[in-house]
């Protein structure tokens, strides 16, 4: 069986046995193109850089939970 990387992305519209060629029913944190070498091949999604240089929380009082609040007006 030949397996190729699903460069056409996620397709959840059909059963796994009828999956369109070059698609996948489930993918997470991947991208089809290598950014540095400009090649079509599977790769891990790039990391996220730090937003703030200052560290929040301390060893003695660590942050227990962070949540986001969304307001719709």
Secondary structure, 3 states (H helix, E strand, C coil): CCCCCCCCCECCCCCHHHCCCCCECCCCCEEEEECCCCEEEEEECCCCCCCCCCCCCCCCCCCCCCCCCCCCC
